Amino acid sequence: MQTNPHFPGELARGSEDWPASLDEAPCEGGAVAGEEQDRRARFEAMAPALVEPLRRFLARRTDPATADDVLSETLLVCWRRLEEVPAEPLPWAYGVARNALANAERSARRQRRVAAKVAVLDPPAQATTGPGEGEGDVPLDEALAALRPDEAELLRLWAWEQLGPSEIATVLGLTPNAVSIRLHRARQKLREELRKIDAAAGHEGSRGRSRP
């Protein structure tokens, strides 16, 4: 039989919860191995009937790549939680798929927010620039330079390295709570410095225009 990348048995075997062979399962007089074999048989009897309905369910709600990922995740959850699956598994599997899709969408939104933060604090360099262009980083550099070094480093770890408070805490040897407080203050100070720079630039521009 040709291997189907979405065939439930193949998905489950790729999971850390699925031993490579029955010999890897703990065995007490063959009872545990027999239970494991029964569990696998139940999953592989149940899951093929779920694949196409779940695929259609997800295809109506998201893009093909996300649908494939969520389908795989849903089938793995069905394997891991097989004891919870009711006699009519499809509605239960739809619920699992909805939750998995919601998690995937939240993750995608977080990635978009991170990309937006990085774009604001670290605009991509232009391949070519004309007169007056290529200076987008100057106000940011000035604002960061006006902060204490530890504040600037905190912001760089947050925006450029895309680290969260817990990860930053590990890097800096602080508690996550302390990082959250300091990050909030550093962001406020950065915004204030950027406002000052913007106001100064506007003042200089108006003075230049008023000269005869």
C-alpha positions as CSV (number, residue, x, y, z in Angstrom):
1,M,0.0,0.0,0.0
2,Q,1.3,3.4,-0.9
3,T,2.1,5.6,2.1
4,N,-0.3,8.5,2.6
5,P,1.3,11.4,4.4
6,H,-2.0,11.9,6.2
7,F,-2.7,8.3,7.0
8,P,-3.3,8.3,10.8
9,G,-1.0,5.4,11.6
10,E,1.9,7.1,9.9
11,L,1.1,10.3,11.8
12,A,0.9,8.5,15.1
13,R,4.1,6.7,14.5
14,G,5.8,10.0,14.0
15,S,4.7,11.0,17.5
16,E,6.9,10.6,20.6
17,D,3.9,8.8,22.2
18,W,4.0,5.9,19.6
19,P,6.7,3.3,20.3
20,A,8.6,2.1,17.2
21,S,7.7,-1.5,18.0
22,L,5.7,-3.5,20.6
23,D,8.9,-4.6,22.1
24,E,9.4,-0.9,23.3
25,A,6.2,-1.0,25.4
26,P,6.5,-2.2,29.0
27,C,5.3,-5.8,29.2
28,E,4.0,-7.7,32.2
29,G,3.1,-11.2,31.1
30,G,2.2,-9.8,27.7
31,A,-0.9,-7.9,29.0
32,V,0.5,-4.3,28.5
33,A,1.8,-5.2,25.0
34,G,-1.7,-6.6,24.2
35,E,-3.4,-3.5,25.4
36,E,-1.0,-1.3,23.3
37,Q,-1.8,-3.4,20.3
38,D,-5.5,-3.1,20.9
39,R,-5.1,0.6,21.3
40,R,-3.3,0.9,18.0
41,A,-5.9,-1.3,16.3
42,R,-8.7,0.9,17.6
43,F,-7.0,4.1,16.4
44,E,-6.2,2.8,12.9
45,A,-9.8,1.5,12.6
46,M,-11.3,4.8,13.6
47,A,-9.0,7.4,12.1
48,P,-9.2,6.9,8.4
49,A,-12.9,7.8,8.4
50,L,-12.0,11.1,10.1
51,V,-9.4,12.3,7.6
52,E,-11.5,13.5,4.7
53,P,-14.3,15.1,6.8
54,L,-11.7,16.9,8.8
55,R,-9.9,18.0,5.7
56,R,-13.0,19.5,4.2
57,F,-13.9,21.1,7.6
58,L,-10.5,22.8,7.8
59,A,-10.4,23.7,4.1
60,R,-13.5,25.8,4.5
61,R,-11.9,27.7,7.4
62,T,-8.2,28.3,6.5
63,D,-5.5,28.1,3.8
64,P,-4.3,24.7,2.5
65,A,-0.9,24.7,4.4
66,T,-2.5,25.6,7.7
67,A,-5.3,23.0,7.1
68,D,-2.7,20.3,6.5
69,D,-0.8,21.2,9.7
70,V,-4.0,21.3,11.8
71,L,-5.2,18.0,10.3
72,S,-2.0,16.4,11.4
73,E,-2.2,17.9,14.9
74,T,-5.8,16.9,15.2
75,L,-5.1,13.2,14.4
76,L,-2.2,13.2,16.9
77,V,-4.4,14.6,19.6
78,C,-6.9,11.8,18.8
79,W,-4.2,9.3,19.3
80,R,-2.9,10.8,22.5
81,R,-6.4,11.1,24.0
82,L,-7.8,8.0,22.5
83,E,-9.4,6.9,25.8
84,E,-11.5,10.1,25.7
85,V,-12.8,9.6,22.1
86,P,-16.6,8.8,22.2
87,A,-18.3,6.1,20.2
88,E,-19.2,8.8,17.6
89,P,-15.7,10.3,17.1
90,L,-16.3,12.8,14.3
91,P,-18.0,15.6,16.3
92,W,-15.4,15.2,19.0
93,A,-12.7,15.4,16.4
94,Y,-14.2,18.6,15.0
95,G,-13.9,20.1,18.4
96,V,-10.3,19.2,18.6
97,A,-9.7,20.6,15.1
98,R,-11.4,23.9,16.0
99,N,-9.2,24.3,19.1
100,A,-6.1,23.4,17.1
101,L,-7.0,25.9,14.4
102,A,-7.6,28.6,17.0
103,N,-4.2,27.9,18.4
104,A,-2.6,28.1,15.0
105,E,-4.3,31.4,14.2
106,R,-3.2,32.8,17.6
107,S,0.3,31.8,16.8
108,A,0.1,33.4,13.3
109,R,-1.2,36.6,14.9
110,R,1.7,36.7,17.3
111,Q,4.1,36.2,14.5
112,R,2.5,39.1,12.6
113,R,2.7,41.3,15.7
114,V,6.4,40.5,16.2
115,A,7.0,41.3,12.5
116,A,5.3,44.6,12.9
117,K,7.3,45.4,16.0
118,V,10.5,44.6,14.2
119,A,9.5,46.6,11.2
120,V,8.9,49.7,13.5
121,L,12.1,49.4,15.5
122,D,14.3,47.9,12.8
123,P,13.1,49.0,9.3
124,P,14.6,46.9,6.5
125,A,17.4,48.5,4.6
126,Q,16.6,49.7,1.1
127,A,18.6,48.3,-1.7
128,T,18.9,51.8,-3.3
129,T,18.2,55.2,-1.8
130,G,17.7,58.6,-3.2
131,P,18.5,62.0,-1.7
132,G,17.0,62.3,1.8
133,E,16.3,58.5,1.9
134,G,18.0,55.8,4.0
135,E,17.8,57.9,7.2
136,G,14.9,56.1,8.7
137,D,17.0,54.5,11.5
138,V,18.6,57.8,12.6
139,P,15.8,58.9,15.0
140,L,15.6,55.4,16.5
141,D,19.4,55.3,17.0
142,E,19.3,58.6,18.7
143,A,16.4,57.6,20.9
144,L,18.1,54.3,21.9
145,A,21.3,56.2,22.6
146,A,19.4,58.5,25.0
147,L,18.4,55.5,27.1
148,R,20.5,53.7,29.7
149,P,22.5,50.9,28.1
150,D,20.5,48.3,30.0
151,E,17.2,49.8,28.8
152,A,18.4,49.8,25.2
153,E,19.6,46.2,25.5
154,L,16.2,45.2,26.9
155,L,14.4,46.7,23.9
156,R,16.8,45.1,21.4
157,L,16.2,41.6,23.0
158,W,12.5,42.2,22.9
159,A,12.2,43.7,19.4
160,W,15.1,42.4,17.4
161,E,15.7,39.0,19.0
162,Q,12.0,38.5,19.5
163,L,12.4,37.2,23.0
164,G,9.6,37.2,25.6
165,P,10.0,38.3,29.3
166,S,10.9,34.8,30.5
167,E,13.6,34.4,27.8
168,I,14.9,37.9,28.4
169,A,15.0,37.1,32.2
170,T,17.3,34.1,31.4
171,V,19.6,36.2,29.3
172,L,19.8,39.1,31.8
173,G,19.6,37.1,35.0
174,L,16.4,38.8,36.1
175,T,12.9,37.6,37.1
176,P,10.3,37.6,34.4
177,N,8.2,40.1,36.5
178,A,11.2,42.5,36.7
179,V,11.7,42.2,33.0
180,S,8.0,43.0,32.3
181,I,8.2,46.1,34.5
182,R,11.5,47.3,33.0
183,L,10.4,46.6,29.5
184,H,7.2,48.6,30.0
185,R,9.2,51.6,31.3
186,A,11.8,51.3,28.6
187,R,9.1,51.3,25.9
188,Q,7.6,54.4,27.4
189,K,11.0,56.2,27.6
190,L,11.7,55.2,24.0
191,R,8.4,56.7,22.8
192,E,9.1,59.8,24.7
193,E,12.6,60.2,23.2
194,L,11.2,59.6,19.7
195,R,8.5,62.3,20.4
196,K,11.3,64.7,21.5
197,I,13.3,64.0,18.4
198,D,10.3,64.4,16.1
199,A,9.3,67.7,17.8
200,A,12.9,69.0,17.5
201,A,13.0,68.0,13.8
202,G,9.7,69.8,13.2
203,H,10.9,72.9,15.0
204,E,14.1,73.0,12.9
205,G,12.0,72.6,9.8
206,S,9.7,75.4,10.6
207,R,12.6,77.7,11.4
208,G,14.2,76.9,8.1
209,R,11.0,77.7,6.2
210,S,10.6,81.0,8.1
211,R,14.0,82.3,7.0
212,P,13.9,84.9,4.1
